[in-house]
């Protein structure tokens, strides 16, 4: 899983971080877990997103999209409206 994340550009992600997140989403009931025999060592856990997890993911993408849109609006036009921006600060001098 971590190698796949690294291929997607998450080069600094630690395996411990991924493991901690998987434990958290497992406890929240967002994934189904299957134990699969391993040739080396104990059985491995295989995670799959369940219905509750898909619903949560859809809600999260909606919230992220809303936030990303608002941030983009601030970036594009917020310099004139933001009192802490350089343009507003220089106009008060």
N, C-alpha and C positions, 0 to 999 in steps of 0.2 A: 504494500500500500504506500509506504513512504517513497519507494522508488518511482511510483506513478505520480505522486505529488511533486517530486523533484523534476520529473520530465515536464510538468506543467508550470514550472518556474518557481516553485517553493523550495529553493535550494537550501535554505537554512533551517528547515523544519526537522526537529528531533523526533526520533521514534518514540521517546517517552511522552512527548506532547500528543502524538497521534493515539497512543495507548490510553492516555488519560481521557481524551475526548471520546474514544470508543466506550470506555467504561461508563462515562457519564450518560451517553445516549442509550446505552444498554439498560442502565438503571431507570431511565425515563420511559422505557418501553417503546422506543422509536425504531428499534431494529429487532429482527429475529436472528438468533445465533444458533449455528449448527456446529457441532464438534466433528471434525474430519480427521481420521487417522493420519499420522505423519510417519514418514520413513525414518525421520530423525527426531527422537524425543517424544514429548507428550502430544496428544491430539491438538490440532490447530482449530481456532475459532474462525468460522466464516460468517460474516455479517451480511445481512440483506435488509434493505429498507422495507418496513411493513407499511400497512395502510396509515396508521397513526403517524409514522415517520414521514410519509409522503405528504400528508396534510400539513404537518409542521414545517416541512421544507418549503412547500408552496407559500405558506404564510410568511416565512422568513424571506423568501425571494421578493414577495410583495413589499415588505417593510424595507428591504435593502434598495429596491427600485425607487421607492418613495424618497428615501434618504439621498440616493445618488442623484436623482432629479433635482432636489432642493439644493444640494451642494453645487451642482452644475449651474443652477440659476444664480447662486451667490458668486461663483467664479466669473460668470459672464457679465453680470450686471451689478453685482454687489459692491464694486469699488465706489460707485457713485453714492450708494445708499448707506454704506458702512461708515460710521463715524471714526473708526480706527484706521481706515485706509489712508494711504499716502495722499490721495487726491483731496480728501476731506480735511486731513491735517494741514496740508499746505494752504488750503483756502481759508483757514481760520487765522493764519498768521498775519 
